[in-house]
Amino acid sequence: MQSPFRSHMGTALAQARAAAARGEVPVGAVVVSRQGRVLAARGNETRARRDPSAHAEVQAIRAACAALGRDRLTGCDLYVTLEPCAACAGVIAAARIARLYYGAADPKSGGVAHGARVFAHPQSHHAPEVYDGIGAAEADELLRSFFRARR
């Protein structure tokens, strides 16, 4: 039986692989309802959309909000293959995501455990429960392979 902490990371990793196949940085994200239903699954789309804010987690949050017809995702969980950057962490807080599960750490650009540490600031109106390292080895290898092929 699969651990509940990993149950949707496989879908996020599939989204990351699909993003890489499109030439995007391989990051994938999935928003899951309280009942465990996948509301949205997306990969990075910054190049395709010519939009620097089209990170996987933002795209998944936008799609989940549209699916539910509301601007907050109270009680929902977010699975993402890479530690969110500061901008994405701000969107996660604004969306009121209940739990954030992420794979690979991002010491250079992360905004949760590294860098800005958005949820630790008193100005953060909401901080989700955070679980890191979920599927980290595979997520890390996807990123390393992607950038190795471009060097």
C-alpha positions as CSV (number, residue, x, y, z in Angstrom):
1,M,0.0,0.0,0.0
2,Q,1.3,3.4,-1.0
3,S,2.0,6.0,1.7
4,P,-0.6,8.9,1.7
5,F,2.3,11.3,1.6
6,R,3.3,10.0,-1.8
7,S,0.0,9.2,-3.3
8,H,-0.1,12.1,-5.8
9,M,3.6,12.8,-6.3
10,G,3.6,10.2,-9.1
11,T,1.2,12.4,-11.0
12,A,3.3,15.5,-10.3
13,L,6.4,13.7,-11.6
14,A,4.5,12.7,-14.8
15,Q,3.6,16.4,-15.3
16,A,7.3,17.3,-14.8
17,R,8.4,14.7,-17.4
18,A,5.8,16.1,-19.8
19,A,7.0,19.6,-19.2
20,A,10.6,18.5,-20.0
21,A,9.4,16.9,-23.2
22,R,8.0,20.3,-24.2
23,G,11.3,22.0,-23.5
24,E,10.1,23.4,-20.2
25,V,12.0,23.1,-16.9
26,P,10.7,19.8,-15.5
27,V,8.5,20.8,-12.6
28,G,5.0,19.4,-12.1
29,A,2.2,20.1,-9.6
30,V,-1.1,18.6,-8.5
31,V,-3.9,20.1,-6.5
32,V,-6.0,17.6,-4.5
33,S,-9.3,18.2,-2.8
34,R,-10.0,17.3,0.9
35,Q,-11.7,14.1,-0.5
36,G,-8.5,13.1,-2.4
37,R,-9.8,14.0,-5.9
38,V,-7.3,15.5,-8.3
39,L,-8.6,19.0,-9.2
40,A,-5.7,20.0,-11.5
41,A,-2.4,18.7,-12.6
42,R,0.0,20.9,-14.5
43,G,3.7,21.3,-15.5
44,N,5.7,24.4,-16.1
45,E,4.5,26.5,-19.0
46,T,6.7,29.6,-18.8
47,R,8.2,29.3,-22.3
48,A,5.0,28.2,-24.0
49,R,3.0,31.0,-22.5
50,R,5.8,33.5,-22.6
51,D,4.9,34.2,-19.0
52,P,7.4,34.1,-16.1
53,S,4.6,33.4,-13.6
54,A,3.4,30.2,-15.4
55,H,5.2,27.9,-12.9
56,A,3.6,24.5,-12.5
57,E,2.2,25.3,-9.0
58,V,0.6,28.5,-10.1
59,Q,-0.9,26.9,-13.2
60,A,-2.3,24.0,-11.1
61,I,-3.7,26.5,-8.5
62,R,-5.3,28.6,-11.3
63,A,-6.9,25.5,-12.8
64,A,-8.2,24.2,-9.5
65,C,-9.7,27.5,-8.6
66,A,-11.4,27.6,-12.0
67,A,-12.7,24.0,-11.5
68,L,-14.2,24.9,-8.1
69,G,-15.3,28.4,-9.1
70,R,-13.6,30.1,-6.2
71,D,-10.5,32.0,-5.4
72,R,-9.3,29.9,-2.4
73,L,-8.5,26.3,-2.1
74,T,-9.1,25.9,1.7
75,G,-8.5,22.3,2.7
76,C,-6.8,21.3,-0.5
77,D,-3.3,19.9,-0.8
78,L,-0.6,20.7,-3.3
79,Y,2.1,18.3,-4.5
80,V,5.0,19.8,-6.4
81,T,8.2,18.2,-7.6
82,L,10.5,21.1,-6.6
83,E,10.5,23.4,-3.6
84,P,8.4,26.4,-4.6
85,C,10.1,29.8,-5.3
86,A,9.1,32.8,-3.2
87,A,6.5,34.0,-5.7
88,C,4.8,30.6,-5.8
89,A,4.9,30.3,-2.0
90,G,3.0,33.6,-1.9
91,V,0.4,32.2,-4.3
92,I,0.2,29.1,-2.2
93,A,-0.4,31.2,0.9
94,A,-3.0,33.4,-0.8
95,A,-4.9,30.3,-2.1
96,R,-4.9,28.9,1.5
97,I,-3.5,25.5,0.5
98,A,-3.7,23.3,3.6
99,R,-0.7,21.0,3.0
100,L,2.3,21.4,0.7
101,Y,4.2,18.3,-0.3
102,Y,7.3,18.9,-2.4
103,G,10.2,16.8,-3.8
104,A,13.6,18.2,-4.5
105,A,15.0,21.1,-2.4
106,D,16.0,24.2,-4.2
107,P,18.8,25.9,-2.3
108,K,19.3,28.5,-5.2
109,S,15.7,29.6,-5.8
110,G,13.5,28.0,-3.2
111,G,11.2,30.1,-1.1
112,V,10.0,27.7,1.6
113,A,13.0,26.1,3.3
114,H,15.6,28.2,1.6
115,G,15.9,31.9,0.6
116,A,12.9,34.0,1.5
117,R,11.2,31.3,3.6
118,V,7.9,32.9,2.9
119,F,5.7,31.0,5.3
120,A,8.0,31.9,8.3
121,H,7.4,35.6,7.9
122,P,4.8,37.3,10.2
123,Q,3.4,39.0,7.0
124,S,2.4,35.6,5.6
125,H,-1.4,35.4,6.2
126,H,-1.4,31.7,5.9
127,A,1.2,28.9,6.2
128,P,0.4,25.4,5.0
129,E,1.7,22.3,6.7
130,V,4.9,21.5,4.7
131,Y,6.3,18.0,3.9
132,D,9.5,18.0,1.9
133,G,11.6,15.3,0.3
134,I,8.6,13.4,-1.2
135,G,9.9,11.8,-4.4
136,A,13.0,13.9,-4.1
137,A,15.5,11.6,-5.8
138,E,13.4,11.2,-9.0
139,A,12.5,14.9,-9.1
140,D,16.2,15.9,-8.6
141,E,17.3,13.5,-11.4
142,L,14.8,14.9,-13.8
143,L,16.1,18.4,-13.2
144,R,19.8,17.3,-13.4
145,S,19.2,15.4,-16.6
146,F,17.3,18.3,-18.2
147,F,20.0,20.9,-17.5
148,R,22.9,18.5,-18.3
149,A,21.4,18.0,-21.8
150,R,21.4,21.7,-22.3
151,R,25.0,22.3,-21.3
